[in-house]
Amino acid sequence: MSLKPIFSIAIVILISVYSCKENSNPSNAEENEVPTSTEQQQDTPISEATETETESDTETDSITAAPLKYICFTSNTDKSKRIWIALNKNERAQKVKYEGQAEAMVLKHTKEDYQEGGAYPTIINYYDEIYDGNVNGSYKLTHSGNWDYVTYTRGKDGKVFEFTIDHTANPYGSAPCF
């Protein structure tokens, strides 16, 4: 029997073992693997800026952050009355504008309710409408599935106005509907 085939097989086995050891080297594995979210949290220090970004929006954040999407609504009682609400990256409302109004008004988030049940959870956010530095009224924004509703209570007399998302007006679009 010739030693040539045995020698060739031995070389192939040595190369395979050596390459397997190289791939199992922890320093090489770390370079090639994507860390899990737990590993990212352990390796990444949390700065004050990061903490601030994850907290609820402040009034300043609402004013300065660029809106990412807009939702258009139509009045439940008068279809000619429309509003849009601008949302930021955290899905918080920033501004509201009524059709025909010169400028949008700032919204300040006050609280959030989360209700499970039904086909989709219901998320309700409450906002104060700020006009000339004062609370002018309050908004209740309700979101469930692909439906959104707004209830506005006017500050001076408590009159309530209700709106429903206008699915024909590019809902969740990157530009206001008017």
Buried (B, 14 or more C-beta within 10 A) or exposed (E): EEEEEEEEEEEEEEEEEEEEEEEEEEEEEEEEEEEEEEEEEEEEEEEEEEEEEEEEBEEEBBBEBEBBBBBBBBBBEEEEBBBBBBBBEBBBBBBBBBBEEEEBBBBBBEEEEEEEEEEEEBBBBBBBBBEEEEEBBBBBBBBBEEEBBBBBBEBEEEEEBEBBBBEEBBBBEEEBBB
